């Protein structure tokens, strides 16, 4: 009894774990309408192309079935060669017209599917780039995104699979309708029997589709994230040195193997379900074949049916039953694709805050920030990353935020930049809660520089301006690069500021060292010329003295702007107006550099430990 209870509890926990609160079920008809609306929005000719397919499909399938009947009747009933010749000529001409029409249909519809999918993929990408930053660290949101990614990553599943399924189902419906007309003359009960057996096959197929998606593929969203991470880690140039020098290849392969075994187990379970369906479907088809052949042969032997009609009905039965099964299979596929479109729409409809609006931040060179009893904890954690922060930054002030790694410095910056909102308390900008401001408008007042610098496969100048070539002031980009300390680097580049970075798009692209990347990030901040500058440990790749000099030079360049310098090294604190010392998420000390040294607390202890790194031959570069 205890074992069964434990097993039930484990299953309940697993079911709870597998639920994604962001997932919505829209229903097949809503999803068909959604996909058709997107198709027509992208290309108005879609409906005309689909109508051509709907009309030509039954003629392509039944034309020679009917033609064979007339040929056989002409031969068996002795109508003469002239009638036989007329039949062949007429059906041959019709075949030519149908072939050309069908070729037009096939050549004009496939690329439209891809076009729609690409635009929907683009919309998904825009969505993930615009949702609030905090959601990118939420596993539920990223699982939702991973499923949306799967829904647009190939031709046969998700949104494109549903587009194709709609067209193919409509074509099958037209073929089935004509088949009903033909076979209705043969025997209505046989027609109903064929339909019933096909419907039974559909029920089993749809059940299998629904079951495998729910218990297998929905649970693989987290697998996709793990797979892509391991794949990228193994091929990432930045990690290549560590992999080789530290002998990580075997360890990474073992990790990758474990992830692939997870996929293998899922695929094996999936095949078990579909093998069962294949057996049921085969038995169903065998019964159907036996009944039809028995009926037709009895009619011919009893003299109730001509050889021509036997050929017509037998071939029509094969086509009709095949396309009834195909139609129901397509409907089952549509239901499966609809569940995948649910995944796409769940992410598309997710309110990630990216479109939120508010009042515009007024243009000014003087912004005052105030943290009032601000506390913050990350989603799904109980521990506070910051607790009860009270701090005011005056316009034009230099604030140094210091502390050891994990003290809460970067979290403080994320809150200031509105990448996160406070869990408790509020942040004021010129006396107004920042949550009342339009987010994009708020972002414009900051020039942030982070420790991790992302290069893009653009020319150097565009990596500074972060704008298109037409919008980039080349002269200004060059000045900012030189001011940030990359003048010598530019002189050695083959095309100067027009040199392509990275080798992703261009084989002759240039990569930068860690220190050069951080200087380029400083150039970005200078180019943006926003009134508030944030430096979140951007000089970690430099030695202490070089960092100190760079901070001083950069501080002179930004003039009277408000600036926040984040570091666990204290090279920036002496020329700042105030220093905030963070320890374990709390602001333990606040004051000027001199005041905190005289206090003899955490800051003074940290400074004295680091003082050795700022020693020149003649003594301390920055004396106490």
N, C-alpha and C positions, 0 to 999 in steps of 0.2 A: 504493500500500500504506500509506504513512504517513497519507494522508488518511482511509482506512478505519479505521486504528488510532486516529486522533484522534477520529473520529466515535464509535467504540465506547467509548472512554474517557469521552467526553462523555456518552453515553447511560447508562453505568454510574454516573457521578457524579450524573446527574439522577435515576435510579432510587433511589439511596441517599438523595438529598435528599428525595424524595417519601415515603419510608418514615416512618411515625410509630411509634416504638417502643411507644406506649401502645395502639395499635389491636389489638383482638382479634376473631377470627372465632368466633362462637358457634354458627352453623349454623341452618338454617331451623326445625327442629323445636324446638330450645331457645328460639328467639326467639318462636315461636308460643305455646309454653307460658308464656314470660315475659309476653307481652302479655295472654293469656287470664287469667293469674293477677292481673295488675293490673286488668283489666276487672272481674273478679268481686270483687276486694277493694274496689273503689270502689263497685260497684253489683251486688248479688246478683241483681237481676232481669235482668241482661244475658243470661244463659243462656236464660231463658224467652222473651225477645224474639227472640233469634236462632233458637230452635226454631220459633217462629211463622213467621218468614220462610222457614225451611227447608221447612216443610210446605206453605205457601201458594204458594210460587214455582212449582212444576211445574203446579199446578192453574190458576194465572193464565196460564201460557204455552200449555198444551195443551187447555184446556177447549173453546174454540171450534174448535180443530182437529178434535177428536173430534166436537163438535157439528155441524160442517159436513158431516162424513161422513154422519151420520144424516139431516140435512136433505136432502142430495143423494140419498141412497138412498130416502128417503120420496117424493121427487119423481119420480125415474127409474123406481122400481119400482111406482108407483101405489098407495101405501099409504093415500092419502086425506088430506084436510085435517085430520081429527081427530088422526091420529098426528103430522102435521107441527106442529100447534098444541101438542100435549103436549110434543114435543121442545123447542120454543122456550120454553115456560113453565118446564119443569124447568131448562133451562140458564140461563134468565134469573134464576131464584131463586138458583141456585148462584152466579151472577155477582155478585148483590147481596151475598151473605154473604162471598164472597171479596174483593170491593172494600172492604167495611167492615173486614175483618180485615187486609187489606194496608195500608189507611190507618192503622190502629192501629199496625201494625209500623213504618211509615215515620215516623210522628209521635213514636214513643217511642224510636227508636234513635239518631237523628242527634245529639241533644243529649248523649246519654250518651258518644258518642265524644269530644266536645269536653270534657266534664267530666273524663274520664280523662286526656286530653292536658294540660289545665290543671293537674291535680294532679301529673302527671309533670314538667311545666315548673317547677312550684313546687319540686319535689324537686331538680331540676337547679340552680335558683337558690340553694337552701339549700346545695347541695353546693359551688358555686363561692364562696359567702360563708364557708364553713367550712374549706376546704382551707388548708393552711399558706400564709402570705403569699408565701413564696419561689417557689411554683409559678406565681404570677400573672405572674412575669417570665421564665418558661420558655416559649419559643415552641412547643415540642412539646405542652406541656399546654394552651396557649391554642388551638392548632390542634385539639386533641382536643375542647376545649370548644366551639369554633366549629362543629364537625361535629355535636356533640350539640345545639347550638342550632338548627341546620338541621333536625334530626330532629324537632323539636317546634314548628316555626314556621308550619305551615299544615295544612289539612284533608286533603290528599291524599298527602303524603309522610311518611316516617318513621313514628312510632308510631301516629298516627291513620290514616295510609294503610294500615298493616298491620291495624289493627282493622277498617277498612272492607273491606280485601281478604279477611280471614278470613270475614266475614259473606257477602260477595258470592261468594266461592269455594264456600262451603257451599251457598248457594242455587243456584249453577250446577251443583254436583254432583247435587243433587236433581232438577234439570231434565234433566240428562244421563241419570240412571238411568231416569227415566220414558221418555225418548226411546229408550233401548236396548231397553226392553220393547216399545215400539210398533214400532220399525224391525226388531227381531229377527224379527217375523212376515213382514217383506217379503223380506229377503235378508241372511243373516249376512255374506257376503263384502263386500257393499256397505257394511254397517255397519263392518266392519274397515277398509275402504278409507278411509271418512270419518275414522275415528279416527287412522289412520296419517298422512293428509295434515295433520290438525290437529296431531298430535304433531310433525311436521316443521316446521310453522309455529312451534310453541312453542320448538323447539330454536333456531331462528334468532333468535327474539325474546329468549330468555334470554341467548343469546350477545351480542346487541347491548346489552342492559341491562348485563350484567356488564362488557363492554368499555368502554362509555362511562363507567361509574362509575369504573373503575380508572384509565383514562388521561386522563379529563377532569375529572369532578366531585370526585374525591378530592383532586386537586391545586388545587381552588379554595377550600380551607379558608382559606388565607392571604389569598386574594382577598377573602373575606367580611370579614376583619378590616380590610383596607385600605379596602374600600368603606364600611363603617360609620364608620370614623374620618374619612374625607374628607367623608362626608355630614354627620356631626355637627359637624365643624370649620366647614363652610360655614354652618351654621345656629346655631352656638353664640353666645349673646349676649355671652359674655366675650371672644370673638375678633372681634366685629363691628367694634369701633373700629379695631383693627389692619388688618383687611381693607380698610376704607374709606380710612383715612388713609395707609396704606402702599401702596395700589393693588394688593392681593394677589388681587383677583377673577380677573384673567386668568391669573395663575400657578396659582391653585387649580383653575380650570377646566381648564387644560392637564394638571395632575396627575390630575384626576378623569377627563378624557378618556382618558388613558393607561390608567387602571384599567378603564374601561368597554370600551376596545378589547380588553383582555385577556379580558374576559367575552364580547365579540362573537366573538373568534377561537375560544373554547371552544364557544360556541353553534353556530358555523358548522361546526366539526368534528363536533359532535354530530349536526347535521342530515344531514351526509353519510352517517353510519352508518345513520341511520333511513330515509333515502331508499333506500338499498340494500335494507334490510329490506322497505320498502313494495313495491318492485318484485318481490322474491321472493314475498312474501305474495300479491300480486295474481295472479301466474302460478299459484301453488298453488290459489287460489280458482277461477280460470278452469277449470283441469283438473278440479277436483272437480265444478263445475257441469255441465260437458259430460258427464262420466261418468254422473251421477245422472239428468239429463234423458234421456239416450240409453236408459238402462235402463228408466225408467218408461214412456216412450213406446212402447218395444218391447213391454212387457207389456200395455199398453192395446190397441195395434194387434193383437197376437196373441190378444186375447180372454182373457188370463189374469188381468186385473185390472179391477174395476168402476171407474166414474167416481168413486164415493164413496171407494173405497180409494186411487185415484190422487190425489185431493185430500188425503186423510189423510196419505199417505206423502210427497207433495211438500211439504206444509206442515210436517209433522213433520221432514222432512229439513232444511228451511230453519231451523227452530227448533233442532233437534239440532246441526247443524253450526255454527250461529251460537253456541250455548252451549258446545259443545266448544271452539271457538276462544276464546270468552269465558272459559271455565274455565281453559284453558291460559294465556291472556293474564293472568288473575288470578294464576295460580300463578307466572308469570314476574314479575308485579308484586310478588307476595309475596316472591320471591327478591330483587328489587331493594329492596323496603322492608326486608327482613331485613338487607340490607347496611347500610341506614341505621340500623336498630335496633342493629346492631353498634356503630355510632358512638355512639349514646346510651348503651348499656350499657358501652362502653369507658370513657366518662367517669364513669358512675355507679359503676363498680367500681374506678375509679382510687383507689389508696390515697394520698390527699393529706394524710394525717396529721390531718385535722380531727376524727376520732373517737378519737384516741389518748388514753389515760388514764394516770394515775400517782398518786403520793401527792398529797394536797391540801396546798397551802401553808398552814402553821399561821398562825392569826390572831395578829397581833402588830403593835405600833407600831415595832418595831425590826428592821430588815432590813439585813444586811451583805452586800454584793456583792463578789466577788473575781474578777477576770480573771486567769487563769493561762496564760501563754504562748499567748494567743488570736491566731490568724491566720484570715483569711477571704478567699476569692476567690469571685466570683460565678460561677454555672453557665456552662460553656462559655467560660470565660476562663482564661488562664494567669497573669495579673497579680494579685497580692495587693492587695485593697482595704485590708486591715489586716494588719500583720505584727508578731507577737510582742508583744502588748499585755499588760502586767502592771500591775494597778491594783486598789486596794482602796477601797471606799466604805463608810465607817462609818455606823451609824444616825444620822439627823438631820443628816448632813453636806450641805453645799452644794458641788457640784462644777461648775466651769465648764469646758466642753470647747470649745476655740477653735481656729481655723485658717482658712486661706483656703478658698474653694470647692474641692471635690474632695480635701480633705485626709483624708477618712474619718470626719468627725464623725457624719454621719447613719448611716453603716454601723455605727459604734459603738453608736448608739442602737437600730438594728434588731436587733443581737445582744443587747443588754441586754433588750429587750422580747420576745425570742424570735420575732421575725418571721423571723429566720434563725438557723441553728445554726452554731457555729464549724466551719471546715474543719479546724483544728488547735487543740489546747488545750481548755480548758473554763472555764465560768463557774459560780461557786458562789454559792448563796444560803444564808446561815447555815451554810456548810460543806458543803452538799449540791449536787451537780451539778444545774443547773436542768432538764436533760433528764429527770430522774426525777420532776419535778412534773407534775401534770395541767395542760395548757396553759391551759384556761379559768380554772382556779384561780389560775394564775400571772398571767394578764392582769389579774385583779381588784385586784392590789396597786398598779397603775400608773394615774396620771392623766396621759396624754400630751397635749401640744398641739403640733401640727405647723404648719409654715409654710403649707402648702396646706390651707385650711379648707373642708370640704364642708358646704354648707347643704342641708337637706332640706325638702321642701315640706310642712312641719309648722308649727304655731304656734311662736312664739318660745320659750315655756316648754318645749315638748317638744324643741326643738333644743338646749336646755340640759341637760335631764334625760336625753335619749335613751331615754325610756320612754313607755309609753302614757299617755293623759290620766289614767286611773284610778290609775296608779302614780306620777304626777308630784306632787311637793310644790310647789304653785304659789308659796307664800310663799318657800320656799327658793330657787326658780328666780329670782324677782324680786330677792332679796337678792344672789345670785351675779352677776346681770347688773349691778346697781348697783356692786357691789364691783369688777367688772372694768372699770368706766368707762363703762357704757352707760346711766347714770341719765337724762341729758338726752335721749338717743335714745328711751327708753321713754316719757318724758313727751310726746313729739311723735308717738308712734304712735297710730293711731285706737283700737286695742283693747288697748294696753299689751302685757303678756306673752302675750296671747291672739291677737295679730296674726299672720296667716298670712304665712309667708315664701315668696318666689318666686311666679311667676305660672304655674307649671306646672299646678296644680289649680284655684286660685282666681284670677280675673282681677284682684282687688284685692290680691293678695299683694305684699309689700314685699321689695325686695332691699336688701342692705347693702353699704356700701363695703368696700374691702380692709381698712382699719384696724378697722372695726366687726366684720367677720367674725373677725378675730384676737382681738378682745376677747371676742366670743361664745365662741370656743374656750377662752379663759381661764376664762370662766364655767362651761363644761362641766367643766373640771378641778376647779374649786372645788366644784361640785355633787357630783361623784363622790366627793370627799373620800377618795381612796386615800392610803395612807401614803407612796408614792413619786411625786413629780411630775417629769415630763419636759417641758422646753420646748425644742423643736427649731426655733429661729429663728422663733418665731411673730410677732415684731414687725417683720418686714422692711418692712412697709408704713408704719412710723412713722419719723420723723426720729430722729437719734441721741439728742438730749436727751429727747424724749418716750419713747423706748425705755428709756433709763436710768431715768427716773422710774417707768415702768410696772413694770420689773423690781423696783425697790426696794419699791414698793407691794405687788406680788404676793408678794414674798418675806416681807413682814410678815404677809400674810393666811394663808399656809400654815403659819405657826408652826413647830413642831419637826419637820415632815416632812422626809424625805430629798428632795433636789432636785438635778436635773441641768439645767444651763442650757447650751444649745448656741448658738453664735453665731460669725460671722466678725467681728462688731463686739464690742468689749470692754467694753460697758456693764454687764455683769453680774459681772465678775470680782472687783471689789474687795470685795464683801461675801460672797464665797464662801470656804469653808475652803481649797479647793485648786483649782488651775488645771492642766488637762492641755492641752498645746500639741501639736496634730497637724500633721504635715507629710508629705505623700505617703504616707499610710497608716501612718505610724509616730508613736509618742508621743515627740516629741523632747525635751520638757521637762515637768517635773511639780513643783509646789510651790505656795507661797502667792503671791498677787499681788506682795507686797513682795519675796519671795525671787527671783522671776523677773525683776523689774525690776533688782534689784541684780546679777543674773547677767549682764545685758546681752546676752542671746542673741536668738533669733527672737522670743520673746514681747515683750521690751522694745522691739525695733525696731518691731514691729507696733503696740504701744501708743503709742509716740511719734509714729508716723505719724498715728494716729487721734485723738490728744489734741486737735487743733484743733476737732474736732466737739463737744467737751464744754466749750468755753470759754463762760463767762458774762461779763457786763460786768465783774464784779469779779475775774475770773480763772477758773482751772479749777474746774468744779463738783466734781470729785473730784481732789484733788491727789495727787501722787505721794509 
